[in-house]
Amino acid sequence: MNREDLRKQAHDLDVTVWVGKGGVEAVASELADQLGSNELVKVKFLRAARGGTSTEVLAEELADRVDAELVETRGNTAVYH
């Protein structure tokens, strides 16, 4: 499936992982587990997690940590495959 198809499919997904003040380390295993049973997972980066860092940087860090493909970031939300 190409990136555009994945983005379309992700549009109606609900957020199932929230990154808070614990940062990406706190949710990495949960995201990995969800990706094991779902093709796409939507993650919301709360203000406490972002601090002075952009959502894009945090999203890339989380993707690297769980060896997932970052499909897109939009606002404070990211979609992983």
C-alpha positions in Angstrom: 0.0 0.0 0.0 1.4 3.4 -0.9 1.7 6.4 1.4 -1.3 8.2 0.0 -3.6 5.1 0.5 -2.3 4.8 4.1 -3.1 8.5 4.7 -6.6 8.1 3.4 -7.1 5.0 5.5 -5.8 6.8 8.6 -8.2 9.7 8.2 -11.1 8.0 10.1 -8.9 6.3 12.8 -9.3 7.2 16.4 -6.2 8.1 18.5 -5.2 5.1 20.6 -1.9 6.2 22.0 -1.3 9.5 23.8 2.2 10.8 24.5 2.3 12.8 27.7 4.9 14.1 30.1 6.5 10.6 30.3 7.7 11.2 26.7 8.1 8.7 23.8 9.9 6.2 26.1 6.8 5.7 28.1 4.6 4.7 25.1 7.1 2.9 22.8 6.2 -0.6 23.9 2.4 0.2 23.7 2.8 1.5 20.1 4.9 -1.6 19.1 2.2 -3.8 20.6 -0.6 -2.0 18.7 1.3 -2.1 15.4 1.6 -5.8 15.9 -2.2 -6.2 15.6 -3.1 -3.1 13.6 -1.9 -1.8 10.2 -2.1 1.8 11.3 -2.0 3.5 14.7 -2.7 7.2 15.4 -0.7 8.9 18.2 -1.5 12.2 19.8 1.4 14.3 21.3 0.1 16.3 24.3 1.5 19.6 25.2 3.3 18.2 28.2 5.3 15.8 25.9 6.2 18.5 23.4 7.8 21.1 25.7 10.0 23.0 23.3 10.3 20.2 20.8 8.2 20.0 17.6 5.7 17.2 17.0 7.6 16.2 13.9 10.8 15.6 15.9 9.1 13.6 18.6 7.2 11.6 15.9 10.4 10.7 14.2 12.0 9.7 17.5 9.1 7.4 18.3 9.2 5.9 14.8 12.9 5.1 15.2 12.4 3.7 18.7 9.7 1.1 17.5 11.1 0.6 14.0 7.9 1.8 12.4 7.1 3.9 9.4 5.9 7.4 10.1 3.1 7.9 7.5 2.3 11.5 8.4 2.1 14.2 11.0 -0.7 16.6 11.1 -0.9 19.2 13.9 -0.1 17.3 17.1 -1.0 13.9 15.7 1.1 11.3 13.9 0.1 8.1 12.1 2.4 5.0 12.1 2.5 2.0 9.9 
